[in-house]
Amino acid sequence: MTELNCQEFVEQVTTFLEGDLDADAEQRFIDHLALCDGCDRYLDQIRQTVQALDGLPAKTISPATREALLDSYRRATNS
């Protein structure tokens, strides 16, 4: 089993929080978490954000705005 690096950890945070990692991936995630203070803090920040936003009403955005946001996200993550 290979170790998880910080970038892979960040990419898997949502899947972990949703309980959708397979057993091996979850173990790698937890192993990394035990060794990396930075990722520990990151996971805590994401948990706090999810908790703070829980229960807020969903707002509908126009299809054009949605597509512009998705395009911006795609450009940022492909850099």
C-alpha positions in Angstrom: 0.0 0.0 0.0 1.5 3.4 -1.0 1.4 6.4 1.2 -0.9 9.3 0.4 0.6 12.7 -0.3 -1.1 16.0 0.8 -2.5 16.8 -2.7 -4.2 13.3 -2.8 -5.4 13.8 0.7 -7.1 17.1 -0.2 -8.6 15.6 -3.3 -10.2 12.9 -1.1 -11.5 15.0 1.8 -15.1 15.3 0.5 -15.3 11.6 -0.4 -14.0 10.7 3.1 -16.5 13.0 4.8 -19.3 11.5 2.8 -18.1 8.0 3.8 -17.5 6.9 0.2 -13.9 5.8 0.4 -13.2 2.1 0.0 -11.5 0.4 3.0 -8.0 0.6 1.6 -8.3 4.3 0.6 -9.8 5.2 3.9 -6.9 3.5 5.8 -4.4 5.5 3.6 -6.3 8.7 4.4 -6.3 8.0 8.1 -2.7 7.0 8.1 -1.8 10.3 6.4 -3.9 12.3 8.8 -2.1 10.8 11.7 1.3 12.0 10.3 0.4 15.4 8.8 -0.6 18.3 11.1 -1.3 20.5 8.0 -3.8 18.0 6.6 -5.3 17.6 10.1 -6.0 21.3 10.3 -7.3 21.3 6.7 -9.8 18.5 7.4 -10.9 20.3 10.6 -11.5 23.6 8.6 -13.6 21.7 6.0 -15.7 20.0 8.7 -16.3 23.4 10.4 -17.3 24.9 7.0 -19.7 22.1 6.3 -21.2 22.5 9.7 -21.5 26.3 9.4 -23.2 26.0 6.0 -25.5 23.1 7.0 -29.1 24.2 6.9 -28.7 27.3 4.7 -31.3 27.4 2.0 -30.0 26.6 -1.5 -30.1 29.5 -3.8 -30.7 29.0 -7.5 -28.3 30.6 -9.9 -28.8 31.1 -13.6 -27.4 28.4 -15.9 -25.0 31.0 -17.4 -23.6 31.9 -14.0 -23.3 28.2 -13.0 -21.4 27.4 -16.2 -19.1 30.4 -15.7 -18.3 29.3 -12.1 -17.6 25.7 -13.3 -15.4 27.0 -16.1 -13.4 29.1 -13.6 -13.1 26.1 -11.3 -11.9 23.9 -14.1 -9.3 26.4 -15.2 -8.0 26.8 -11.7 -7.7 23.1 -11.0 -6.0 22.4 -14.3 -3.3 24.9 -13.8 
